C-alpha cells in the first residue's frame, strides 16, 4: 500500500493493491482527511489532511508482526510515529 501527501491541495492519496484494505478509525481518518471506515483501491481524501487534528502519536499496527505488550494488552504494534510540524512544513 502507498500513502502520498499532495502539498498543494493538502490531500492524501491512499493506494492499496490486490485484496489489501485499510480500516481508518476516528481520529486517524481526520488526520488524513478521510471519513472513518474501509479504504480499498486508489482513493484521494475528500477533506484537507490535518496533522494536528487528533493525536500527538500514531500507532501503526500490522498483522505480520508478533504481538507485544502495549499498555495492558498484547497487540501487533509495528511502530509509533510522533506527529510533528505545522501546516506547510516539510515532513
Biotite code that builds the C-alpha atoms (Angstrom):
import biotite.structure as struc

atoms = struc.array([
    struc.Atom([0.000, 0.000, 0.000], chain_id="A", res_id=1, res_name="UNK", atom_name="CA", element="C"),
    struc.Atom([1.089, 3.572, -0.615], chain_id="A", res_id=2, res_name="UNK", atom_name="CA", element="C"),
    struc.Atom([0.325, 6.887, 1.060], chain_id="A", res_id=3, res_name="UNK", atom_name="CA", element="C"),
    struc.Atom([1.096, 10.137, -0.747], chain_id="A", res_id=4, res_name="UNK", atom_name="CA", element="C"),
    struc.Atom([0.517, 13.693, 0.532], chain_id="A", res_id=5, res_name="UNK", atom_name="CA", element="C"),
    struc.Atom([-0.091, 16.463, -2.065], chain_id="A", res_id=6, res_name="UNK", atom_name="CA", element="C"),
    struc.Atom([1.292, 19.705, -0.647], chain_id="A", res_id=7, res_name="UNK", atom_name="CA", element="C"),
    struc.Atom([-0.613, 21.999, -2.997], chain_id="A", res_id=8, res_name="UNK", atom_name="CA", element="C"),
    struc.Atom([-4.109, 20.632, -2.332], chain_id="A", res_id=9, res_name="UNK", atom_name="CA", element="C"),
    struc.Atom([-3.215, 19.284, 1.149], chain_id="A", res_id=10, res_name="UNK", atom_name="CA", element="C"),
    struc.Atom([-4.883, 15.953, 0.499], chain_id="A", res_id=11, res_name="UNK", atom_name="CA", element="C"),
    struc.Atom([-3.741, 12.364, 0.933], chain_id="A", res_id=12, res_name="UNK", atom_name="CA", element="C"),
    struc.Atom([-3.897, 9.617, -1.702], chain_id="A", res_id=13, res_name="UNK", atom_name="CA", element="C"),
    struc.Atom([-4.049, 6.042, -0.481], chain_id="A", res_id=14, res_name="UNK", atom_name="CA", element="C"),
    struc.Atom([-3.451, 3.164, -2.869], chain_id="A", res_id=15, res_name="UNK", atom_name="CA", element="C"),
    struc.Atom([-3.856, -0.495, -1.968], chain_id="A", res_id=16, res_name="UNK", atom_name="CA", element="C"),
    struc.Atom([-3.048, -3.456, -4.186], chain_id="A", res_id=17, res_name="UNK", atom_name="CA", element="C"),
    struc.Atom([-4.829, -6.758, -4.636], chain_id="A", res_id=18, res_name="UNK", atom_name="CA", element="C"),
    struc.Atom([-7.161, -7.634, -1.786], chain_id="A", res_id=19, res_name="UNK", atom_name="CA", element="C"),
    struc.Atom([-5.463, -5.288, 0.702], chain_id="A", res_id=20, res_name="UNK", atom_name="CA", element="C"),
    struc.Atom([-7.640, -2.788, 2.537], chain_id="A", res_id=21, res_name="UNK", atom_name="CA", element="C"),
    struc.Atom([-7.169, -0.249, 5.302], chain_id="A", res_id=22, res_name="UNK", atom_name="CA", element="C"),
    struc.Atom([-9.554, 0.459, 8.164], chain_id="A", res_id=23, res_name="UNK", atom_name="CA", element="C"),
    struc.Atom([-9.368, 4.062, 9.382], chain_id="A", res_id=24, res_name="UNK", atom_name="CA", element="C"),
    struc.Atom([-10.775, 4.744, 12.843], chain_id="A", res_id=25, res_name="UNK", atom_name="CA", element="C"),
    struc.Atom([-11.958, 8.139, 14.105], chain_id="A", res_id=26, res_name="UNK", atom_name="CA", element="C"),
    struc.Atom([-9.020, 10.445, 14.706], chain_id="A", res_id=27, res_name="UNK", atom_name="CA", element="C"),
    struc.Atom([-6.704, 8.762, 12.206], chain_id="A", res_id=28, res_name="UNK", atom_name="CA", element="C"),
    struc.Atom([-9.270, 9.344, 9.479], chain_id="A", res_id=29, res_name="UNK", atom_name="CA", element="C"),
    struc.Atom([-9.492, 13.048, 10.416], chain_id="A", res_id=30, res_name="UNK", atom_name="CA", element="C"),
    struc.Atom([-5.709, 13.277, 10.498], chain_id="A", res_id=31, res_name="UNK", atom_name="CA", element="C"),
    struc.Atom([-5.541, 12.026, 6.884], chain_id="A", res_id=32, res_name="UNK", atom_name="CA", element="C"),
    struc.Atom([-8.654, 13.867, 5.639], chain_id="A", res_id=33, res_name="UNK", atom_name="CA", element="C"),
    struc.Atom([-10.961, 10.843, 5.306], chain_id="A", res_id=34, res_name="UNK", atom_name="CA", element="C"),
    struc.Atom([-14.218, 9.641, 6.856], chain_id="A", res_id=35, res_name="UNK", atom_name="CA", element="C"),
    struc.Atom([-13.737, 6.689, 9.203], chain_id="A", res_id=36, res_name="UNK", atom_name="CA", element="C"),
    struc.Atom([-14.140, 3.267, 7.613], chain_id="A", res_id=37, res_name="UNK", atom_name="CA", element="C"),
    struc.Atom([-12.622, 0.991, 4.987], chain_id="A", res_id=38, res_name="UNK", atom_name="CA", element="C"),
    struc.Atom([-10.331, 2.155, 2.157], chain_id="A", res_id=39, res_name="UNK", atom_name="CA", element="C"),
    struc.Atom([-9.689, -0.087, -0.838], chain_id="A", res_id=40, res_name="UNK", atom_name="CA", element="C"),
    struc.Atom([-8.096, 0.642, -4.231], chain_id="A", res_id=41, res_name="UNK", atom_name="CA", element="C"),
    struc.Atom([-6.942, 4.176, -5.077], chain_id="A", res_id=42, res_name="UNK", atom_name="CA", element="C"),
    struc.Atom([-8.680, 6.949, -3.114], chain_id="A", res_id=43, res_name="UNK", atom_name="CA", element="C"),
    struc.Atom([-7.992, 10.659, -2.504], chain_id="A", res_id=44, res_name="UNK", atom_name="CA", element="C"),
    struc.Atom([-9.078, 12.219, 0.789], chain_id="A", res_id=45, res_name="UNK", atom_name="CA", element="C"),
    struc.Atom([-12.236, 14.318, 0.404], chain_id="A", res_id=46, res_name="UNK", atom_name="CA", element="C"),
    struc.Atom([-11.011, 16.700, 3.118], chain_id="A", res_id=47, res_name="UNK", atom_name="CA", element="C"),
    struc.Atom([-7.757, 18.516, 3.838], chain_id="A", res_id=48, res_name="UNK", atom_name="CA", element="C"),
    struc.Atom([-5.282, 16.454, 5.868], chain_id="A", res_id=49, res_name="UNK", atom_name="CA", element="C"),
    struc.Atom([-4.632, 17.944, 9.299], chain_id="A", res_id=50, res_name="UNK", atom_name="CA", element="C"),
    struc.Atom([-1.605, 16.595, 11.194], chain_id="A", res_id=51, res_name="UNK", atom_name="CA", element="C"),
    struc.Atom([-2.751, 18.375, 14.351], chain_id="A", res_id=52, res_name="UNK", atom_name="CA", element="C"),
    struc.Atom([-6.320, 17.018, 14.210], chain_id="A", res_id=53, res_name="UNK", atom_name="CA", element="C"),
    struc.Atom([-6.375, 14.437, 16.950], chain_id="A", res_id=54, res_name="UNK", atom_name="CA", element="C"),
    struc.Atom([-3.229, 12.739, 18.114], chain_id="A", res_id=55, res_name="UNK", atom_name="CA", element="C"),
    struc.Atom([0.356, 13.597, 19.040], chain_id="A", res_id=56, res_name="UNK", atom_name="CA", element="C"),
    struc.Atom([1.312, 9.974, 18.196], chain_id="A", res_id=57, res_name="UNK", atom_name="CA", element="C"),
    struc.Atom([0.249, 7.464, 15.552], chain_id="A", res_id=58, res_name="UNK", atom_name="CA", element="C"),
    struc.Atom([0.384, 3.783, 16.469], chain_id="A", res_id=59, res_name="UNK", atom_name="CA", element="C"),
    struc.Atom([0.924, 1.604, 13.382], chain_id="A", res_id=60, res_name="UNK", atom_name="CA", element="C"),
    struc.Atom([-0.372, -1.961, 13.714], chain_id="A", res_id=61, res_name="UNK", atom_name="CA", element="C"),
    struc.Atom([0.299, -4.848, 11.338], chain_id="A", res_id=62, res_name="UNK", atom_name="CA", element="C"),
    struc.Atom([-0.824, -8.466, 11.491], chain_id="A", res_id=63, res_name="UNK", atom_name="CA", element="C"),
    struc.Atom([2.552, -9.540, 10.048], chain_id="A", res_id=64, res_name="UNK", atom_name="CA", element="C"),
    struc.Atom([4.454, -8.813, 13.282], chain_id="A", res_id=65, res_name="UNK", atom_name="CA", element="C"),
    struc.Atom([4.424, -10.703, 16.567], chain_id="A", res_id=66, res_name="UNK", atom_name="CA", element="C"),
    struc.Atom([2.216, -9.251, 19.286], chain_id="A", res_id=67, res_name="UNK", atom_name="CA", element="C"),
    struc.Atom([3.839, -7.371, 22.147], chain_id="A", res_id=68, res_name="UNK", atom_name="CA", element="C"),
    struc.Atom([2.577, -5.749, 25.328], chain_id="A", res_id=69, res_name="UNK", atom_name="CA", element="C"),
    struc.Atom([1.083, -2.308, 24.665], chain_id="A", res_id=70, res_name="UNK", atom_name="CA", element="C"),
    struc.Atom([-0.395, -0.801, 27.815], chain_id="A", res_id=71, res_name="UNK", atom_name="CA", element="C"),
    struc.Atom([-2.412, -3.595, 29.402], chain_id="A", res_id=72, res_name="UNK", atom_name="CA", element="C"),
    struc.Atom([-2.968, -5.719, 26.251], chain_id="A", res_id=73, res_name="UNK", atom_name="CA", element="C"),
    struc.Atom([-0.964, -7.641, 23.665], chain_id="A", res_id=74, res_name="UNK", atom_name="CA", element="C"),
    struc.Atom([-1.093, -6.139, 20.190], chain_id="A", res_id=75, res_name="UNK", atom_name="CA", element="C"),
    struc.Atom([0.763, -6.409, 16.841], chain_id="A", res_id=76, res_name="UNK", atom_name="CA", element="C"),
    struc.Atom([2.335, -2.935, 17.106], chain_id="A", res_id=77, res_name="UNK", atom_name="CA", element="C"),
    struc.Atom([4.733, -2.207, 14.236], chain_id="A", res_id=78, res_name="UNK", atom_name="CA", element="C"),
    struc.Atom([5.827, 1.343, 15.081], chain_id="A", res_id=79, res_name="UNK", atom_name="CA", element="C"),
    struc.Atom([4.947, 4.532, 16.971], chain_id="A", res_id=80, res_name="UNK", atom_name="CA", element="C"),
    struc.Atom([5.273, 7.724, 14.908], chain_id="A", res_id=81, res_name="UNK", atom_name="CA", element="C"),
    struc.Atom([5.333, 11.187, 16.528], chain_id="A", res_id=82, res_name="UNK", atom_name="CA", element="C"),
    struc.Atom([3.145, 13.752, 14.727], chain_id="A", res_id=83, res_name="UNK", atom_name="CA", element="C"),
    struc.Atom([5.084, 16.993, 14.440], chain_id="A", res_id=84, res_name="UNK", atom_name="CA", element="C"),
    struc.Atom([5.198, 20.177, 12.436], chain_id="A", res_id=85, res_name="UNK", atom_name="CA", element="C"),
    struc.Atom([2.906, 22.931, 11.286], chain_id="A", res_id=86, res_name="UNK", atom_name="CA", element="C"),
    struc.Atom([0.845, 23.326, 8.151], chain_id="A", res_id=87, res_name="UNK", atom_name="CA", element="C"),
    struc.Atom([3.129, 23.829, 5.160], chain_id="A", res_id=88, res_name="UNK", atom_name="CA", element="C"),
    struc.Atom([6.267, 22.386, 6.749], chain_id="A", res_id=89, res_name="UNK", atom_name="CA", element="C"),
    struc.Atom([8.081, 19.548, 5.017], chain_id="A", res_id=90, res_name="UNK", atom_name="CA", element="C"),
    struc.Atom([7.637, 16.109, 6.552], chain_id="A", res_id=91, res_name="UNK", atom_name="CA", element="C"),
])
